[in-house]
C-alpha cells in the first residue's frame, strides 16, 4: 500500500472465476470501489473486501503515513507554541 496499490483478498471461488475469465479475455478489467469496499467483476457481481481503516483513509486521500501526520501541522504548531512559552 505504500506504493498506492490496493491488495484485495478474494476467496478461492472468485479467484478461479477471474483466472478463467482472464484466460478468455486477456484485456479483462475490474472495478474497485474503495469507499464501498467492493470489487466489481465483469459479470456485474460485487465482491466485498476488507481493508484497514487507516490504510483506506490514506489511499482515499493520496497520503502516506508522513503525509497523514502533516495534515495535523496546524495543531502541532499550536501545541509547540503553547509549550515553548513555558520553557525556562
C-alpha positions as CSV (number, residue, x, y, z in Angstrom):
1,X,0.0,0.0,0.0
2,X,3.0,2.3,0.4
3,X,3.1,2.4,-3.4
4,X,-0.5,3.4,-3.7
5,X,-1.6,-0.1,-4.7
6,X,-4.6,-1.8,-3.1
7,X,-4.1,-5.5,-2.5
8,X,-7.6,-7.1,-2.3
9,X,-8.1,-10.6,-0.8
10,X,-10.8,-12.6,-2.5
11,X,-12.0,-16.2,-1.9
12,X,-10.8,-19.1,-4.0
13,X,-14.1,-19.4,-6.0
14,X,-13.9,-15.8,-7.1
15,X,-10.2,-16.1,-7.9
16,X,-10.9,-19.2,-10.0
17,X,-13.6,-17.2,-11.9
18,X,-11.3,-14.3,-12.6
19,X,-8.4,-16.6,-13.8
20,X,-10.8,-18.4,-16.2
21,X,-12.3,-15.1,-17.4
22,X,-8.8,-13.6,-17.9
23,X,-7.8,-16.6,-20.0
24,X,-10.7,-16.0,-22.3
25,X,-10.4,-12.2,-22.3
26,X,-6.7,-11.0,-21.8
27,X,-7.8,-7.4,-21.7
28,X,-10.1,-8.0,-18.7
29,X,-10.6,-5.1,-16.4
30,X,-12.1,-4.9,-13.0
31,X,-13.5,-2.1,-11.0
32,X,-12.6,-1.4,-7.4
33,X,-14.8,0.9,-5.3
34,X,-12.6,1.8,-2.3
35,X,-15.2,3.8,-0.4
36,X,-17.7,1.0,-0.7
37,X,-15.0,-1.7,-0.3
38,X,-16.1,-3.8,-3.2
39,X,-14.7,-5.3,-6.3
40,X,-17.0,-5.4,-9.4
41,X,-16.5,-8.4,-11.6
42,X,-17.1,-8.2,-15.4
43,X,-20.4,-10.0,-14.8
44,X,-21.5,-7.1,-12.6
45,X,-21.3,-9.2,-9.5
46,X,-20.0,-7.2,-6.4
47,X,-17.4,-8.9,-4.1
48,X,-16.8,-7.1,-0.8
49,X,-13.3,-6.9,0.7
50,X,-11.9,-5.8,4.0
51,X,-9.3,-3.1,4.4
52,X,-7.7,-1.5,7.4
53,X,-9.4,1.8,8.3
54,X,-6.1,3.8,8.4
55,X,-4.9,2.4,5.1
56,X,-8.3,3.2,3.5
57,X,-8.2,6.8,4.7
58,X,-4.6,7.2,3.4
59,X,-5.4,5.7,0.0
60,X,-8.6,7.8,-0.4
61,X,-6.7,11.0,0.3
62,X,-3.5,10.0,-1.5
63,X,-1.4,10.1,1.7
64,X,1.4,8.0,3.2
65,X,2.0,7.9,6.9
66,X,4.0,11.1,6.9
67,X,1.5,12.9,4.7
68,X,-1.2,11.9,7.2
69,X,0.8,13.3,10.1
70,X,1.4,16.5,8.2
71,X,-2.3,17.1,8.0
72,X,-2.1,17.9,11.7
73,X,0.6,20.5,11.2
74,X,-1.5,23.4,12.4
75,X,-2.4,21.6,15.7
76,X,1.2,20.5,16.1
77,X,2.5,24.1,15.7
78,X,-0.2,25.4,18.1
79,X,0.8,22.8,20.7
80,X,4.5,23.6,20.3
81,X,3.8,27.4,20.6
82,X,1.9,26.8,23.8
83,X,4.7,24.8,25.3
84,X,7.5,27.0,24.1
85,X,6.2,29.8,26.3
86,X,6.5,27.5,29.4
87,X,10.2,26.7,28.8
88,X,12.6,28.3,31.4
